[in-house]
């Protein structure tokens, strides 16, 4: 990756865990459609505040 390069980040929910937790796949592609980062993440989704 270079300074000023445009990157595209994508994530997809692949598993619903207990509570409000979800497992995601993650990926970042550069201008040449090359994957420069990939992995998984577990996130907690809080309720929308009123």
CHARMM internal coordinates of N, CA and C (Angstrom, degrees):
IC EDIT
DIST 1 N 1 CA 1.4407
DIST 1 CA 1 C 1.5140
ANGL 1 N 1 CA 1 C 108.32
DIST 1 C 2 N 1.3199
ANGL 1 CA 1 C 2 N 115.24
DIHE 1 N 1 CA 1 C 2 N 143.44
DIST 2 N 2 CA 1.4576
ANGL 1 C 2 N 2 CA 121.70
DIHE 1 CA 1 C 2 N 2 CA 178.60
DIST 2 CA 2 C 1.5181
ANGL 2 N 2 CA 2 C 109.71
DIHE 1 C 2 N 2 CA 2 C -120.13
DIST 2 C 3 N 1.3183
ANGL 2 CA 2 C 3 N 115.28
DIHE 2 N 2 CA 2 C 3 N 154.09
DIST 3 N 3 CA 1.4670
ANGL 2 C 3 N 3 CA 120.32
DIHE 2 CA 2 C 3 N 3 CA 175.98
DIST 3 CA 3 C 1.5197
ANGL 3 N 3 CA 3 C 108.15
DIHE 2 C 3 N 3 CA 3 C -59.84
DIST 3 C 4 N 1.3223
ANGL 3 CA 3 C 4 N 116.58
DIHE 3 N 3 CA 3 C 4 N 132.48
DIST 4 N 4 CA 1.4555
ANGL 3 C 4 N 4 CA 122.43
DIHE 3 CA 3 C 4 N 4 CA 179.27
DIST 4 CA 4 C 1.5211
ANGL 4 N 4 CA 4 C 114.02
DIHE 3 C 4 N 4 CA 4 C 89.11
DIST 4 C 5 N 1.3372
ANGL 4 CA 4 C 5 N 117.80
DIHE 4 N 4 CA 4 C 5 N -8.66
DIST 5 N 5 CA 1.4573
ANGL 4 C 5 N 5 CA 120.90
DIHE 4 CA 4 C 5 N 5 CA 179.17
DIST 5 CA 5 C 1.5272
ANGL 5 N 5 CA 5 C 110.08
DIHE 4 C 5 N 5 CA 5 C -71.53
DIST 5 C 6 N 1.3207
ANGL 5 CA 5 C 6 N 116.37
DIHE 5 N 5 CA 5 C 6 N 141.05
DIST 6 N 6 CA 1.4546
ANGL 5 C 6 N 6 CA 121.32
DIHE 5 CA 5 C 6 N 6 CA 177.04
DIST 6 CA 6 C 1.5230
ANGL 6 N 6 CA 6 C 109.04
DIHE 5 C 6 N 6 CA 6 C -84.46
DIST 6 C 7 N 1.3276
ANGL 6 CA 6 C 7 N 116.13
DIHE 6 N 6 CA 6 C 7 N 130.32
DIST 7 N 7 CA 1.4552
ANGL 6 C 7 N 7 CA 122.23
DIHE 6 CA 6 C 7 N 7 CA 179.30
DIST 7 CA 7 C 1.5214
ANGL 7 N 7 CA 7 C 109.10
DIHE 6 C 7 N 7 CA 7 C -119.64
DIST 7 C 8 N 1.3261
ANGL 7 CA 7 C 8 N 115.27
DIHE 7 N 7 CA 7 C 8 N 149.97
DIST 8 N 8 CA 1.4586
ANGL 7 C 8 N 8 CA 121.30
DIHE 7 CA 7 C 8 N 8 CA 177.43
DIST 8 CA 8 C 1.5280
ANGL 8 N 8 CA 8 C 108.44
DIHE 7 C 8 N 8 CA 8 C -118.10
DIST 8 C 9 N 1.3231
ANGL 8 CA 8 C 9 N 116.43
DIHE 8 N 8 CA 8 C 9 N 123.05
DIST 9 N 9 CA 1.4712
ANGL 8 C 9 N 9 CA 121.71
DIHE 8 CA 8 C 9 N 9 CA 179.46
DIST 9 CA 9 C 1.5240
ANGL 9 N 9 CA 9 C 108.77
DIHE 8 C 9 N 9 CA 9 C -104.72
DIST 9 C 10 N 1.3301
ANGL 9 CA 9 C 10 N 115.45
DIHE 9 N 9 CA 9 C 10 N 138.41
DIST 10 N 10 CA 1.4582
ANGL 9 C 10 N 10 CA 121.32
DIHE 9 CA 9 C 10 N 10 CA 177.98
DIST 10 CA 10 C 1.5233
ANGL 10 N 10 CA 10 C 108.74
DIHE 9 C 10 N 10 CA 10 C -134.18
DIST 10 C 11 N 1.3150
ANGL 10 CA 10 C 11 N 115.37
DIHE 10 N 10 CA 10 C 11 N 146.10
DIST 11 N 11 CA 1.4616
ANGL 10 C 11 N 11 CA 119.41
DIHE 10 CA 10 C 11 N 11 CA 171.93
DIST 11 CA 11 C 1.5247
ANGL 11 N 11 CA 11 C 107.76
DIHE 10 C 11 N 11 CA 11 C -143.82
DIST 11 C 12 N 1.3302
ANGL 11 CA 11 C 12 N 114.14
DIHE 11 N 11 CA 11 C 12 N 154.59
DIST 12 N 12 CA 1.4571
ANGL 11 C 12 N 12 CA 120.57
DIHE 11 CA 11 C 12 N 12 CA -178.44
DIST 12 CA 12 C 1.5186
ANGL 12 N 12 CA 12 C 107.95
DIHE 11 C 12 N 12 CA 12 C -141.17
DIST 12 C 13 N 1.3292
ANGL 12 CA 12 C 13 N 116.81
DIHE 12 N 12 CA 12 C 13 N 132.51
DIST 13 N 13 CA 1.4620
ANGL 12 C 13 N 13 CA 121.10
DIHE 12 CA 12 C 13 N 13 CA 175.13
DIST 13 CA 13 C 1.5233
ANGL 13 N 13 CA 13 C 107.37
DIHE 12 C 13 N 13 CA 13 C -73.92
DIST 13 C 14 N 1.3474
ANGL 13 CA 13 C 14 N 116.60
DIHE 13 N 13 CA 13 C 14 N 122.13
DIST 14 N 14 CA 1.4576
ANGL 13 C 14 N 14 CA 120.52
DIHE 13 CA 13 C 14 N 14 CA -177.97
DIST 14 CA 14 C 1.5271
ANGL 14 N 14 CA 14 C 113.28
DIHE 13 C 14 N 14 CA 14 C -114.61
DIST 14 C 15 N 1.3388
ANGL 14 CA 14 C 15 N 117.13
DIHE 14 N 14 CA 14 C 15 N -12.62
DIST 15 N 15 CA 1.4632
ANGL 14 C 15 N 15 CA 119.32
DIHE 14 CA 14 C 15 N 15 CA -178.14
DIST 15 CA 15 C 1.5169
ANGL 15 N 15 CA 15 C 109.78
DIHE 14 C 15 N 15 CA 15 C -157.83
DIST 15 C 16 N 1.3369
ANGL 15 CA 15 C 16 N 116.51
DIHE 15 N 15 CA 15 C 16 N 136.19
DIST 16 N 16 CA 1.4614
ANGL 15 C 16 N 16 CA 121.13
DIHE 15 CA 15 C 16 N 16 CA 173.78
DIST 16 CA 16 C 1.5191
ANGL 16 N 16 CA 16 C 107.37
DIHE 15 C 16 N 16 CA 16 C -98.43
DIST 16 C 17 N 1.3107
ANGL 16 CA 16 C 17 N 116.32
DIHE 16 N 16 CA 16 C 17 N 119.36
DIST 17 N 17 CA 1.4581
ANGL 16 C 17 N 17 CA 121.91
DIHE 16 CA 16 C 17 N 17 CA -179.22
DIST 17 CA 17 C 1.5219
ANGL 17 N 17 CA 17 C 108.76
DIHE 16 C 17 N 17 CA 17 C -95.00
DIST 17 C 18 N 1.3168
ANGL 17 CA 17 C 18 N 118.03
DIHE 17 N 17 CA 17 C 18 N -172.60
DIST 18 N 18 CA 1.4607
ANGL 17 C 18 N 18 CA 120.84
DIHE 17 CA 17 C 18 N 18 CA 179.75
DIST 18 CA 18 C 1.5285
ANGL 18 N 18 CA 18 C 111.34
DIHE 17 C 18 N 18 CA 18 C -67.67
DIST 18 C 19 N 1.3177
ANGL 18 CA 18 C 19 N 115.62
DIHE 18 N 18 CA 18 C 19 N 151.27
DIST 19 N 19 CA 1.4638
ANGL 18 C 19 N 19 CA 120.01
DIHE 18 CA 18 C 19 N 19 CA -179.48
DIST 19 CA 19 C 1.5151
ANGL 19 N 19 CA 19 C 110.61
DIHE 18 C 19 N 19 CA 19 C 68.47
DIST 19 C 20 N 1.3029
ANGL 19 CA 19 C 20 N 115.21
DIHE 19 N 19 CA 19 C 20 N -139.89
DIST 20 N 20 CA 1.4661
ANGL 19 C 20 N 20 CA 121.00
DIHE 19 CA 19 C 20 N 20 CA -179.65
DIST 20 CA 20 C 1.5232
ANGL 20 N 20 CA 20 C 110.66
DIHE 19 C 20 N 20 CA 20 C -104.61
DIST 20 C 21 N 1.3435
ANGL 20 CA 20 C 21 N 117.00
DIHE 20 N 20 CA 20 C 21 N 32.59
DIST 21 N 21 CA 1.4613
ANGL 20 C 21 N 21 CA 121.43
DIHE 20 CA 20 C 21 N 21 CA -179.38
DIST 21 CA 21 C 1.5214
ANGL 21 N 21 CA 21 C 109.88
DIHE 20 C 21 N 21 CA 21 C -100.90
DIST 21 C 22 N 1.3381
ANGL 21 CA 21 C 22 N 115.09
DIHE 21 N 21 CA 21 C 22 N 143.72
DIST 22 N 22 CA 1.4591
ANGL 21 C 22 N 22 CA 121.75
DIHE 21 CA 21 C 22 N 22 CA -179.13
DIST 22 CA 22 C 1.5223
ANGL 22 N 22 CA 22 C 109.42
DIHE 21 C 22 N 22 CA 22 C -136.82
DIST 22 C 23 N 1.3371
ANGL 22 CA 22 C 23 N 116.57
DIHE 22 N 22 CA 22 C 23 N 148.46
DIST 23 N 23 CA 1.4537
ANGL 22 C 23 N 23 CA 121.40
DIHE 22 CA 22 C 23 N 23 CA 174.52
DIST 23 CA 23 C 1.5238
ANGL 23 N 23 CA 23 C 107.59
DIHE 22 C 23 N 23 CA 23 C -101.23
DIST 23 C 24 N 1.3362
ANGL 23 CA 23 C 24 N 116.01
DIHE 23 N 23 CA 23 C 24 N 132.74
DIST 24 N 24 CA 1.4571
ANGL 23 C 24 N 24 CA 122.79
DIHE 23 CA 23 C 24 N 24 CA -178.73
DIST 24 CA 24 C 1.5188
ANGL 24 N 24 CA 24 C 110.45
DIHE 23 C 24 N 24 CA 24 C -119.30
DIST 24 C 25 N 1.3311
ANGL 24 CA 24 C 25 N 116.43
DIHE 24 N 24 CA 24 C 25 N 149.27
DIST 25 N 25 CA 1.4558
ANGL 24 C 25 N 25 CA 119.96
DIHE 24 CA 24 C 25 N 25 CA 163.12
DIST 25 CA 25 C 1.5174
ANGL 25 N 25 CA 25 C 105.84
DIHE 24 C 25 N 25 CA 25 C -95.63
DIST 25 C 26 N 1.3187
ANGL 25 CA 25 C 26 N 116.71
DIHE 25 N 25 CA 25 C 26 N 146.02
DIST 26 N 26 CA 1.4544
ANGL 25 C 26 N 26 CA 120.87
DIHE 25 CA 25 C 26 N 26 CA -177.58
DIST 26 CA 26 C 1.5186
ANGL 26 N 26 CA 26 C 109.83
DIHE 25 C 26 N 26 CA 26 C -131.76
DIST 26 C 27 N 1.3102
ANGL 26 CA 26 C 27 N 116.40
DIHE 26 N 26 CA 26 C 27 N 150.40
DIST 27 N 27 CA 1.4565
ANGL 26 C 27 N 27 CA 120.58
DIHE 26 CA 26 C 27 N 27 CA 177.32
DIST 27 CA 27 C 1.5096
ANGL 27 N 27 CA 27 C 110.88
DIHE 26 C 27 N 27 CA 27 C -159.12
DIST 27 C 28 N 1.3314
ANGL 27 CA 27 C 28 N 115.42
DIHE 27 N 27 CA 27 C 28 N 148.05
DIST 28 N 28 CA 1.4647
ANGL 27 C 28 N 28 CA 121.69
DIHE 27 CA 27 C 28 N 28 CA 175.19
DIST 28 CA 28 C 1.5206
ANGL 28 N 28 CA 28 C 107.96
DIHE 27 C 28 N 28 CA 28 C -128.78
DIST 28 C 29 N 1.3365
ANGL 28 CA 28 C 29 N 116.13
DIHE 28 N 28 CA 28 C 29 N 131.22
DIST 29 N 29 CA 1.4637
ANGL 28 C 29 N 29 CA 122.62
DIHE 28 CA 28 C 29 N 29 CA 179.12
DIST 29 CA 29 C 1.5218
ANGL 29 N 29 CA 29 C 109.24
DIHE 28 C 29 N 29 CA 29 C -116.22
DIST 29 C 30 N 1.3436
ANGL 29 CA 29 C 30 N 115.86
DIHE 29 N 29 CA 29 C 30 N 148.47
DIST 30 N 30 CA 1.4634
ANGL 29 C 30 N 30 CA 120.54
DIHE 29 CA 29 C 30 N 30 CA 176.77
DIST 30 CA 30 C 1.5285
ANGL 30 N 30 CA 30 C 110.02
DIHE 29 C 30 N 30 CA 30 C -92.19
DIST 30 C 31 N 1.3460
ANGL 30 CA 30 C 31 N 116.29
DIHE 30 N 30 CA 30 C 31 N -172.71
DIST 31 N 31 CA 1.4737
ANGL 30 C 31 N 31 CA 121.70
DIHE 30 CA 30 C 31 N 31 CA -178.88
DIST 31 CA 31 C 1.5253
ANGL 31 N 31 CA 31 C 112.81
DIHE 30 C 31 N 31 CA 31 C -60.96
DIST 31 C 32 N 1.3371
ANGL 31 CA 31 C 32 N 117.53
DIHE 31 N 31 CA 31 C 32 N -26.78
DIST 32 N 32 CA 1.4685
ANGL 31 C 32 N 32 CA 122.25
DIHE 31 CA 31 C 32 N 32 CA -178.15
DIST 32 CA 32 C 1.5300
ANGL 32 N 32 CA 32 C 111.47
DIHE 31 C 32 N 32 CA 32 C -91.37
DIST 32 C 33 N 1.3443
ANGL 32 CA 32 C 33 N 117.48
DIHE 32 N 32 CA 32 C 33 N 14.61
DIST 33 N 33 CA 1.4659
ANGL 32 C 33 N 33 CA 123.68
DIHE 32 CA 32 C 33 N 33 CA -178.89
DIST 33 CA 33 C 1.5303
ANGL 33 N 33 CA 33 C 112.72
DIHE 32 C 33 N 33 CA 33 C 60.43
DIST 33 C 34 N 1.3318
ANGL 33 CA 33 C 34 N 117.23
DIHE 33 N 33 CA 33 C 34 N 26.86
DIST 34 N 34 CA 1.4592
ANGL 33 C 34 N 34 CA 122.37
DIHE 33 CA 33 C 34 N 34 CA 175.33
DIST 34 CA 34 C 1.5236
ANGL 34 N 34 CA 34 C 108.39
DIHE 33 C 34 N 34 CA 34 C -92.20
DIST 34 C 35 N 1.3229
ANGL 34 CA 34 C 35 N 116.68
DIHE 34 N 34 CA 34 C 35 N 137.44
DIST 35 N 35 CA 1.4607
ANGL 34 C 35 N 35 CA 120.65
DIHE 34 CA 34 C 35 N 35 CA 177.39
DIST 35 CA 35 C 1.5250
ANGL 35 N 35 CA 35 C 108.11
DIHE 34 C 35 N 35 CA 35 C -76.33
DIST 35 C 36 N 1.3310
ANGL 35 CA 35 C 36 N 116.45
DIHE 35 N 35 CA 35 C 36 N 120.88
DIST 36 N 36 CA 1.4650
ANGL 35 C 36 N 36 CA 121.25
DIHE 35 CA 35 C 36 N 36 CA -179.39
DIST 36 CA 36 C 1.5234
ANGL 36 N 36 CA 36 C 111.96
DIHE 35 C 36 N 36 CA 36 C -107.09
DIST 36 C 37 N 1.3261
ANGL 36 CA 36 C 37 N 116.98
DIHE 36 N 36 CA 36 C 37 N -11.24
DIST 37 N 37 CA 1.4600
ANGL 36 C 37 N 37 CA 121.66
DIHE 36 CA 36 C 37 N 37 CA 175.96
DIST 37 CA 37 C 1.5178
ANGL 37 N 37 CA 37 C 107.96
DIHE 36 C 37 N 37 CA 37 C -158.10
DIST 37 C 38 N 1.3356
ANGL 37 CA 37 C 38 N 116.71
DIHE 37 N 37 CA 37 C 38 N 134.45
DIST 38 N 38 CA 1.4626
ANGL 37 C 38 N 38 CA 119.31
DIHE 37 CA 37 C 38 N 38 CA 172.28
DIST 38 CA 38 C 1.5191
ANGL 38 N 38 CA 38 C 108.83
DIHE 37 C 38 N 38 CA 38 C -146.51
DIST 38 C 39 N 1.3276
ANGL 38 CA 38 C 39 N 115.45
DIHE 38 N 38 CA 38 C 39 N 157.02
DIST 39 N 39 CA 1.4516
ANGL 38 C 39 N 39 CA 119.00
DIHE 38 CA 38 C 39 N 39 CA -178.86
DIST 39 CA 39 C 1.5095
ANGL 39 N 39 CA 39 C 110.90
DIHE 38 C 39 N 39 CA 39 C 172.68
DIST 39 C 40 N 1.3300
ANGL 39 CA 39 C 40 N 114.87
DIHE 39 N 39 CA 39 C 40 N -163.89
DIST 40 N 40 CA 1.4554
ANGL 39 C 40 N 40 CA 121.91
DIHE 39 CA 39 C 40 N 40 CA 177.67
DIST 40 CA 40 C 1.5241
ANGL 40 N 40 CA 40 C 108.68
DIHE 39 C 40 N 40 CA 40 C -130.19
DIST 40 C 41 N 1.3069
ANGL 40 CA 40 C 41 N 115.50
DIHE 40 N 40 CA 40 C 41 N 159.34
DIST 41 N 41 CA 1.4589
ANGL 40 C 41 N 41 CA 121.18
DIHE 40 CA 40 C 41 N 41 CA 177.95
DIST 41 CA 41 C 1.5200
ANGL 41 N 41 CA 41 C 108.68
DIHE 40 C 41 N 41 CA 41 C -145.28
DIST 41 C 42 N 1.3104
ANGL 41 CA 41 C 42 N 116.21
DIHE 41 N 41 CA 41 C 42 N 150.27
DIST 42 N 42 CA 1.4585
ANGL 41 C 42 N 42 CA 122.16
DIHE 41 CA 41 C 42 N 42 CA 171.26
DIST 42 CA 42 C 1.5127
ANGL 42 N 42 CA 42 C 107.01
DIHE 41 C 42 N 42 CA 42 C -113.58
DIST 42 C 43 N 1.3335
ANGL 42 CA 42 C 43 N 116.46
DIHE 42 N 42 CA 42 C 43 N 125.96
DIST 43 N 43 CA 1.4595
ANGL 42 C 43 N 43 CA 120.70
DIHE 42 CA 42 C 43 N 43 CA -176.03
DIST 43 CA 43 C 1.5209
ANGL 43 N 43 CA 43 C 110.24
DIHE 42 C 43 N 43 CA 43 C -124.14
DIST 43 C 44 N 1.3142
ANGL 43 CA 43 C 44 N 114.96
DIHE 43 N 43 CA 43 C 44 N 153.38
DIST 44 N 44 CA 1.4464
ANGL 43 C 44 N 44 CA 123.07
DIHE 43 CA 43 C 44 N 44 CA 174.78
DIST 44 CA 44 C 1.5274
ANGL 44 N 44 CA 44 C 106.84
DIHE 43 C 44 N 44 CA 44 C -109.33
DIST 44 C 45 N 1.3110
ANGL 44 CA 44 C 45 N 117.01
DIHE 44 N 44 CA 44 C 45 N 123.52
DIST 45 N 45 CA 1.4602
ANGL 44 C 45 N 45 CA 121.28
DIHE 44 CA 44 C 45 N 45 CA -179.59
DIST 45 CA 45 C 1.5194
ANGL 45 N 45 CA 45 C 108.38
DIHE 44 C 45 N 45 CA 45 C -102.56
DIST 45 C 46 N 1.3307
ANGL 45 CA 45 C 46 N 116.01
DIHE 45 N 45 CA 45 C 46 N 113.29
DIST 46 N 46 CA 1.4607
ANGL 45 C 46 N 46 CA 122.10
DIHE 45 CA 45 C 46 N 46 CA 178.75
DIST 46 CA 46 C 1.5176
ANGL 46 N 46 CA 46 C 110.07
DIHE 45 C 46 N 46 CA 46 C -78.16
DIST 46 C 47 N 1.3326
ANGL 46 CA 46 C 47 N 117.37
DIHE 46 N 46 CA 46 C 47 N 154.40
DIST 47 N 47 CA 1.4671
ANGL 46 C 47 N 47 CA 119.87
DIHE 46 CA 46 C 47 N 47 CA 174.54
DIST 47 CA 47 C 1.5300
ANGL 47 N 47 CA 47 C 110.68
DIHE 46 C 47 N 47 CA 47 C -62.42
DIST 47 C 48 N 1.3227
ANGL 47 CA 47 C 48 N 115.94
DIHE 47 N 47 CA 47 C 48 N 152.56
DIST 48 N 48 CA 1.4629
ANGL 47 C 48 N 48 CA 120.79
DIHE 47 CA 47 C 48 N 48 CA 177.21
DIST 48 CA 48 C 1.5149
ANGL 48 N 48 CA 48 C 108.59
DIHE 47 C 48 N 48 CA 48 C -69.25
DIST 48 C 49 N 1.3461
ANGL 48 CA 48 C 49 N 117.52
DIHE 48 N 48 CA 48 C 49 N 128.02
DIST 49 N 49 CA 1.4768
ANGL 48 C 49 N 49 CA 119.81
DIHE 48 CA 48 C 49 N 49 CA -179.68
DIST 49 CA 49 C 1.5304
ANGL 49 N 49 CA 49 C 110.63
DIHE 48 C 49 N 49 CA 49 C -67.00
DIST 49 C 50 N 1.3082
ANGL 49 CA 49 C 50 N 115.18
DIHE 49 N 49 CA 49 C 50 N 149.91
DIST 50 N 50 CA 1.4708
ANGL 49 C 50 N 50 CA 120.10
DIHE 49 CA 49 C 50 N 50 CA 178.54
DIST 50 CA 50 C 1.5003
ANGL 50 N 50 CA 50 C 111.57
DIHE 49 C 50 N 50 CA 50 C -81.25
END
COOR INIT
IC SEED 1 N 1 CA 1 C
IC BUILD
